[in-house]
Amino acid sequence: MKILLTNDDGIHAPGLLAAARVLASVGELHIVAPSREQSGVGSALTLHDAIPVSAVDTDELLGDEAGTQYPITGFSVQGTPADSCVLALERLVGPVDLVVSGINRGSNLGGDILISGTVGAALQGFLRGFPTIAISVGSVQNPQFDGAARLLRLLAAQLSRNPPPRTTSPRTSFNEAFFLNVNLPNVPLSEINGVQITRLGGRSYGESVREEGSEEPKKYRISRNKPISGENPEGTDIWALKNNRISITPLRVDLTNGDQIPPLESLLADIPAQLLQRQD
């Protein structure tokens, strides 16, 4: 099995190292990750500047646990998480059997995945037709990565034995997908109440803005520190984590709101003729 590992916390993040040590026991491992933390950048790509990339000594990165029967390579990318995944799959590594992004420090749940660098990196694997997993632990403070690492090893081994269908070219349809968003509560495995296949909940946090300094130009700092307590019923990823369950949510890219098509057709009924000055 050939595995690409990336993240948004940076190549030296403990969560990535925990993932690397278990994935190296499953197959050939290629680590391509940002040189520094890039949380909250979503799926941003660097399109207007060249991106420096440096090879990394994986023995030094992973320590004594780097010695496995499978080869390991590492690259540090001075760019975004999505940059890292694109560079890996298009140039540094090539096609793989599995893309993993994580293990992230802090959950990626509900609508918050739209700004997640962890999910943003994983998205680039999915868009290229590769089975993809984004995995996170639900705490920024003192995250426990052992359970997530063990689950990741089991998932990778299972996929090695039973590989899901994938394409070898960029997807043109986003309805057939193997793209999993996995979140674990930050508790020991003995306290986890099960594994649940879920759907996305609402937003977990909102943004607050504060002004810094008094000089011109004015400066503002955006923080995501406003908890949002909306309705997240049983079956959502947020509910699962609150109830100490592991959440596994299959994702897709199609954001079309089909329910809005009929009322939109009614709303726009006369506009095409007025705009184009003809009846089609």
C-alpha positions in Angstrom: 0.0 0.0 0.0 1.2 3.5 -0.9 0.1 6.2 1.5 0.3 10.0 1.4 0.2 11.7 4.8 -0.4 15.5 5.2 -2.0 17.9 7.7 -2.5 21.5 8.6 -0.7 21.6 11.9 2.7 21.4 10.4 5.2 18.7 9.6 6.5 18.5 13.2 3.0 18.3 14.8 2.6 15.5 17.3 -0.6 14.3 15.6 1.1 13.9 12.2 3.9 12.0 13.9 1.5 9.7 15.7 -0.2 9.0 12.4 3.1 8.4 10.6 4.3 5.9 13.1 1.2 3.6 12.6 0.9 4.1 8.9 4.5 3.2 8.4 3.6 -0.3 9.6 0.9 -0.6 6.9 2.7 0.4 3.7 5.0 2.7 1.9 4.6 6.2 3.5 5.1 9.6 2.0 4.8 12.6 4.3 4.3 15.9 2.6 3.1 18.7 5.0 3.3 22.4 5.6 6.4 23.7 7.2 4.3 25.5 9.8 0.8 25.5 11.2 -1.8 26.5 8.6 -5.1 25.9 10.6 -8.2 27.6 9.2 -6.9 28.2 5.6 -9.5 25.7 4.2 -8.6 24.6 0.6 -6.6 27.7 -0.3 -3.9 27.2 -3.0 -0.9 29.3 -3.7 -1.2 30.3 -7.3 0.8 33.5 -7.6 4.2 32.5 -6.0 6.6 29.6 -6.3 6.4 27.3 -3.3 9.7 26.2 -1.7 9.9 22.5 -0.8 12.6 20.8 1.3 13.3 17.1 1.8 13.1 16.0 5.4 15.2 13.3 7.2 12.4 10.9 8.3 14.7 9.1 10.8 15.2 12.4 12.5 11.5 13.4 12.2 10.1 10.1 13.6 12.9 9.0 15.8 13.7 5.3 16.4 10.2 4.3 15.4 10.9 5.2 11.8 12.6 1.9 11.1 10.0 -0.3 9.3 10.1 -2.7 6.4 8.5 -0.1 4.2 10.2 3.0 2.8 9.4 6.5 4.2 9.9 9.8 2.5 9.3 13.3 3.9 8.9 16.8 2.4 8.3 20.2 4.1 6.3 22.6 2.1 6.3 26.4 2.6 2.7 26.6 1.5 -0.9 25.6 2.5 -2.1 22.1 3.3 -3.8 21.9 -0.1 -0.6 23.0 -1.7 1.1 20.1 0.1 -1.3 17.6 -1.2 -1.3 18.9 -4.8 2.5 19.0 -4.9 2.7 15.4 -3.5 0.2 13.9 -5.9 1.2 15.9 -9.0 5.0 15.8 -8.6 6.7 14.6 -5.4 5.0 11.3 -4.9 2.5 10.5 -7.7 -0.5 8.2 -7.5 -1.2 6.6 -4.1 -3.6 4.1 -2.6 -4.7 6.3 0.3 -4.5 10.0 1.3 -4.6 10.8 5.0 -4.8 14.3 6.5 -4.2 14.6 10.2 -4.3 13.6 13.0 -5.6 17.2 13.6 -5.4 18.9 17.0 -9.1 19.9 17.5 -12.3 18.7 15.9 -13.5 19.4 12.4 -17.2 19.1 12.6 -20.3 20.3 10.8 -20.1 23.4 8.7 -16.7 24.2 10.2 -15.1 21.8 7.7 -15.4 24.5 5.1 -12.5 26.4 6.6 -10.6 23.4 7.9 -7.1 23.1 6.5 -7.2 19.4 7.4 -10.3 18.8 5.3 -9.0 21.2 2.6 -5.8 19.2 2.2 -7.8 15.9 2.0 -10.1 17.4 -0.6 -7.3 17.6 -3.1 -6.8 13.8 -2.8 -10.5 13.2 -3.3 -10.7 15.5 -6.3 -7.9 13.4 -7.9 -9.8 10.2 -7.4 -7.9 8.7 -4.4 -9.5 7.2 -1.3 -9.2 9.9 1.4 -9.5 10.3 5.1 -9.4 13.4 7.2 -9.0 12.6 10.9 -9.1 14.8 14.0 -9.2 14.6 17.8 -11.7 16.9 19.6 -9.5 19.0 21.7 -6.8 21.7 21.1 -5.6 21.4 24.7 -3.7 18.2 25.6 -5.1 16.1 22.7 -4.9 12.3 23.0 -3.7 10.9 19.7 -3.3 7.2 20.7 -6.9 6.2 19.9 -7.0 8.1 16.6 -3.7 6.5 15.6 -5.0 3.0 16.4 -8.2 3.6 14.5 -6.2 5.0 11.5 -4.0 1.9 11.4 -7.1 -0.3 11.4 -8.8 1.7 8.7 -5.6 1.7 6.5 -5.2 -2.1 7.0 -8.8 -2.7 6.1 -8.5 -0.6 3.0 -5.3 -2.4 2.0 -7.2 -5.7 2.1 -10.4 -4.3 0.6 -9.6 -1.3 -1.5 -12.5 0.9 -2.5 -13.1 1.8 -6.1 -11.2 4.9 -7.3 -10.5 6.7 -10.6 -7.1 7.4 -12.0 -8.0 10.7 -13.4 -9.6 13.8 -11.8 -13.3 13.2 -11.0 -15.9 14.7 -13.2 -18.8 13.6 -11.0 -18.8 14.2 -7.2 -21.6 11.8 -6.2 -19.4 8.7 -6.1 -16.8 9.2 -3.4 -14.7 7.7 -0.7 -13.9 10.7 1.4 -14.2 10.2 5.2 -14.2 12.9 7.9 -13.3 11.2 11.1 -13.5 12.8 14.6 -12.7 11.2 17.9 -13.6 12.6 21.4 -10.6 13.5 23.4 -11.0 10.6 25.9 -9.3 7.3 26.5 -10.6 4.4 24.3 -12.1 2.9 27.4 -14.5 5.8 27.7 -15.6 5.8 24.0 -19.2 4.7 23.6 -18.9 3.4 20.0 -18.3 4.3 16.4 -21.1 6.0 14.5 -21.6 6.8 10.8 -22.9 10.4 10.9 -23.9 13.4 8.8 -22.6 16.9 9.2 -24.1 19.0 11.9 -24.3 22.8 12.0 -21.5 25.3 13.0 -19.6 24.7 16.2 -17.9 28.1 16.5 -18.4 31.6 15.2 -16.0 34.4 14.8 -15.2 37.3 17.0 -13.3 40.4 15.9 -11.2 42.7 18.0 -9.2 45.8 17.2 -5.5 45.9 18.0 -3.5 49.1 18.5 -4.5 52.7 17.6 -2.1 53.5 14.7 -3.2 53.6 11.1 -3.9 51.5 9.3 -6.1 49.9 11.9 -5.6 46.2 12.6 -8.1 43.6 13.5 -7.8 40.1 14.8 -10.3 37.4 13.9 -10.7 34.5 16.4 -13.0 31.5 16.2 -13.9 31.4 19.9 -17.7 31.9 20.0 -19.4 28.5 20.7 -22.7 28.1 18.7 -25.3 26.0 20.4 -27.6 25.2 17.6 -29.7 22.0 17.1 -27.5 19.0 16.4 -29.7 16.0 16.8 -28.7 12.4 17.1 -27.1 11.3 13.8 -24.9 14.4 13.4 -21.2 14.4 13.9 -21.5 17.1 16.7 -24.0 15.0 18.6 -21.7 11.9 18.3 -18.7 13.7 19.7 -20.7 15.2 22.6 -21.8 11.7 23.5 -18.2 10.3 23.4 -18.7 8.5 20.1 -16.3 8.4 17.2 -17.9 10.1 14.2 -17.2 9.0 10.7 -18.9 11.2 8.1 -18.8 10.4 4.3 -18.3 13.6 2.4 -18.9 14.8 -1.1 -18.3 18.1 -2.9 -21.7 18.7 -4.5 -23.1 21.7 -2.6 -26.1 22.2 -4.8 -29.3 22.8 -2.8 -31.8 20.9 -4.9 -34.7 22.0 -2.6 -34.2 25.6 -3.7 -34.4 24.8 -7.5 -38.3 25.0 -7.9 -38.7 28.3 -5.9 -35.7 29.8 -7.7 -37.3 28.9 -11.1 -40.5 30.7 -9.9 -38.5 33.7 -8.7 -36.6 34.0 -12.0 -39.5 33.2 -14.3 -39.6 36.5 -16.1 -36.0 37.6 -15.8 -34.5 35.7 -18.7 -36.9 37.2 -21.2 -36.4 40.7 -19.7 -32.6 40.3 -19.7 -32.2 38.7 -23.1 -35.2 40.5 -24.7 -36.4 37.3 -26.2 -38.4 34.2 -25.4 -36.3 31.0 -25.4 
